[in-house]
């Protein structure tokens, strides 16, 4: 057991030194680690809180006046503190590494309630709350790609002409990514940000029927396009069923589905007792 622990420690040490420190990526790795750890913990915590079988787990932070302090508040405070210490110029190792990890923890706590920013309503367990899971997956994937050394573009300033070309290419990339987001093609937007052809592909394809792009350019303006979008992205698509399964596994089922499962489980128990 001791030999195995020493071997694992050696592997991590080599990884930290040769893959991270030598390329100045250790801080980004700590940000990513903090994000993943805090998101995993807070999702585990909230799922424990809503389980009727778990009564001993600490509940939400609610003041005497009934104000619910959401965990994104703690995330924002952590990011402010860690960022301020880092930018203040007196954060040296290991304080800088601790700040990087705490900044990632703050991101995880904050992005877990992304749907609250978006809808300005507590839709954590509603269908709209799935936006938080999607945003977290995208953030983790984007940070992971940057950690691997993938860069969306380079600004070449060797000459005025090269600089103009670089800026124009960057603007086209951002434009295509923005269109993908407006069409609710989020995977194309995220991966396309690092792989330009995919962003162009996503921007040129039809948008989802409930997307801002569809509301603006389809609907009554172009009923044919709206019908095509609804047919293309019908709710029973295999892809959507897979995505919903992944969202359930990561973030938990929406409230209505969860309560229905609990009711079925309690009914089955009652029938077995009877």
C-alpha positions in Angstrom: 0.0 0.0 0.0 2.8 2.4 0.9 4.6 1.6 -2.3 1.4 2.3 -4.3 1.0 5.6 -2.6 4.6 6.6 -3.3 4.1 5.6 -6.9 1.0 7.7 -7.2 2.7 10.6 -5.6 5.6 10.3 -8.0 3.3 10.2 -11.0 1.5 13.4 -9.8 4.8 15.1 -9.1 6.1 14.3 -12.6 2.8 15.5 -14.0 2.9 18.8 -12.0 6.5 19.5 -12.9 6.7 18.4 -16.6 3.2 19.0 -17.8 2.1 22.0 -15.8 5.0 24.0 -14.2 7.3 23.8 -17.2 4.5 25.3 -19.4 3.1 27.7 -16.7 -0.2 26.0 -16.7 -0.3 25.0 -13.0 -2.6 27.9 -12.0 -5.1 27.2 -14.7 -5.1 23.5 -13.6 -5.9 24.7 -10.1 -8.7 26.9 -11.3 -10.2 24.0 -13.2 -9.7 21.6 -10.3 -11.4 24.1 -7.9 -14.3 24.5 -10.4 -14.9 20.7 -10.7 -14.5 20.0 -7.0 -16.9 22.8 -5.9 -19.5 22.0 -8.6 -19.5 18.3 -7.7 -19.8 19.0 -4.0 -22.6 21.6 -4.3 -24.6 19.4 -6.7 -24.2 16.5 -4.2 -25.2 18.7 -1.4 -28.3 20.1 -3.1 -29.4 16.6 -4.1 -29.0 15.4 -0.5 -31.0 18.3 0.7 -34.0 17.6 -1.5 -34.1 13.9 -0.7 -36.9 13.0 1.7 -34.8 10.2 3.1 -31.9 12.4 4.1 -32.9 14.6 7.1 -29.5 15.0 8.7 -27.8 16.9 5.8 -27.5 20.7 6.5 -30.1 22.8 4.6 -29.9 26.1 2.7 -28.7 29.2 4.4 -31.8 31.2 5.3 -31.8 34.3 7.4 -34.3 34.9 10.3 -36.3 37.2 7.9 -36.6 34.5 5.4 -33.9 35.6 2.9 -32.4 32.7 1.1 -28.7 33.2 0.6 -27.8 31.3 -2.6 -24.5 29.6 -2.9 -23.5 31.9 -5.8 -23.1 34.6 -3.2 -20.3 32.7 -1.5 -18.8 32.0 -5.0 -18.8 35.7 -5.9 -17.2 36.6 -2.5 -14.5 33.9 -3.1 -13.7 35.2 -6.6 -13.5 38.8 -5.4 -11.2 37.8 -2.5 -9.0 35.4 -4.5 -8.8 37.8 -7.5 -8.0 40.8 -5.3 -5.2 39.0 -3.5 -3.8 37.8 -6.8 -3.8 41.2 -8.5 -2.6 43.0 -5.4 0.9 41.8 -6.2 1.8 40.2 -2.8 0.5 36.7 -3.6 3.6 34.5 -3.7 3.8 30.7 -3.8 1.9 28.9 -2.2 -0.6 31.8 -1.7 -0.9 32.3 -5.4 -1.7 28.6 -5.9 -4.3 28.7 -3.1 -5.9 31.8 -4.7 -6.1 30.0 -8.1 -7.8 27.0 -6.5 -10.2 29.3 -4.5 -11.0 31.3 -7.6 -12.0 28.0 -9.3 -14.1 27.1 -6.3 -15.9 30.4 -6.6 -16.5 29.8 -10.3 -18.0 26.4 -9.5 -20.4 27.8 -6.8 -21.4 30.7 -9.1 -21.9 28.9 -12.4 -23.9 26.2 -10.7 -26.6 28.9 -10.4 -26.1 30.2 -14.0 -29.9 29.8 -14.6 -30.5 32.2 -11.8 -28.4 34.9 -13.6 -30.2 34.1 -16.8 -33.8 34.0 -15.7 -33.6 36.2 -12.5 -35.6 33.5 -10.8 -35.0 30.5 -8.6 -35.4 27.8 -11.3 -32.6 25.5 -9.9 -34.8 22.4 -10.1 -37.0 23.5 -12.9 -36.4 22.6 -16.6 -34.8 26.0 -17.1 -32.3 25.1 -14.4 -30.6 22.7 -16.9 -28.9 25.8 -18.3 -26.6 25.7 -15.2 -25.4 22.2 -16.1 -24.9 23.1 -19.7 -22.9 26.2 -18.8 -20.7 24.2 -16.4 -20.0 21.5 -18.9 -19.0 24.2 -21.5 -16.8 26.0 -19.0 -15.0 22.9 -17.9 -14.5 21.8 -21.6 -13.2 25.2 -22.6 -10.8 25.4 -19.6 -9.7 21.9 -20.4 -8.9 22.7 -24.0 -6.9 25.8 -23.0 -5.1 23.7 -20.4 -4.1 21.3 -23.2 -2.6 24.3 -25.1 -5.4 24.8 -27.7 -5.6 28.4 -28.8 -8.6 29.8 -30.8 -6.5 32.3 -32.7 -3.2 34.2 -32.6 -2.8 37.9 -33.1 0.1 38.4 -35.5 1.5 41.9 -35.2 4.7 41.5 -37.3 3.3 44.0 -39.8 0.2 46.2 -40.1 -1.3 43.9 -42.8 -0.8 40.8 -40.7 -2.4 42.6 -37.7 -5.5 43.6 -39.8 -5.9 40.0 -41.1 -5.6 38.6 -37.6 -8.2 41.0 -36.2 -10.6 40.4 -39.1 -10.2 36.6 -38.6 -10.9 37.0 -34.9 -14.0 39.1 -35.5 -15.3 36.5 -38.0 -14.7 33.7 -35.4 -16.5 35.7 -32.6 -19.4 36.4 -35.0 -19.8 32.8 -35.9 -19.7 31.7 -32.3 -22.2 34.4 -31.4 -24.6 33.1 -34.1 -24.2 29.5 -32.8 -25.1 30.7 -29.3 -28.2 32.6 -30.6 -29.2 29.5 -32.5 -28.8 27.5 -29.2 -26.1 25.3 -30.9 -23.9 25.5 -27.8 -21.6 22.6 -28.6 -20.8 24.1 -32.0 -20.2 27.4 -30.3 -17.9 26.0 -27.6 -15.9 23.6 -29.8 -16.0 26.0 -32.7 -14.3 28.7 -30.7 -11.2 26.5 -30.8 -11.9 24.8 -34.1 -13.1 27.5 -36.6 -14.7 25.2 -39.3 -17.1 23.8 -36.7 -18.2 27.4 -35.8 -18.9 28.2 -39.5 -20.8 24.9 -39.8 -23.0 25.6 -36.8 -23.6 29.2 -37.8 -24.8 28.1 -41.3 -27.2 25.4 -40.0 -30.8 25.9 -38.9 -31.4 27.2 -35.3 -33.4 25.4 -32.6 -37.1 26.4 -32.6 -37.0 28.0 -29.2 -33.8 29.9 -29.7 -33.5 33.7 -29.9 -32.5 33.3 -33.6 -35.7 31.5 -34.3 -37.9 34.0 -32.5 -36.2 36.8 -34.5 -36.0 35.3 -38.0 -38.4 32.3 -38.1 -41.8 32.1 -36.3 -44.3 34.4 -38.2 -41.6 35.9 -40.4 -40.7 32.5 -41.9 -43.2 29.7 -40.9 -41.5 27.3 -43.2 -38.2 27.6 -41.4 -39.9 27.4 -38.0 -41.6 24.2 -39.1 -38.3 22.8 -40.3 -36.6 23.7 -37.1 -39.3 22.0 -35.0 -39.1 18.9 -37.2 -35.3 18.9 -37.0 -35.2 19.3 -33.2 -38.3 17.3 -32.1 -38.3 16.5 -28.4 -38.0 12.8 -28.8 -34.8 12.9 -30.7 -32.2 10.3 -29.7 -29.6 13.0 -29.2 -31.9 15.0 -26.9 -32.7 11.9 -24.9 -29.0 11.2 -24.4 -28.4 14.8 -23.4 -31.3 14.7 -20.9 -29.8 11.5 -19.4 -26.4 13.2 -19.0 -28.0 16.2 -17.4 -30.0 14.0 -15.0 -26.8 12.2 -14.0 -24.9 15.4 -13.4 -27.4 17.8 -12.0 -30.4 15.7 -11.0 -33.9 15.4 -12.5 -36.2 18.4 -12.7 -38.6 18.8 -9.8 -41.7 17.4 -11.5 -39.9 14.3 -12.7 -38.2 13.8 -9.4 -41.4 14.1 -7.4 -43.1 11.6 -9.8 -40.2 9.2 -9.2 -40.5 9.6 -5.4 -44.3 9.0 -5.6 -43.8 5.9 -7.7 -41.2 4.6 -5.3 -43.5 5.3 -2.3 -46.4 3.6 -4.0 -44.4 0.6 -4.8 -43.3 0.3 -1.1 -46.9 0.6 0.0 -48.0 -2.1 -2.4 -45.2 -4.4 -1.1 -46.3 -3.8 2.5 -49.9 -4.5 1.6 
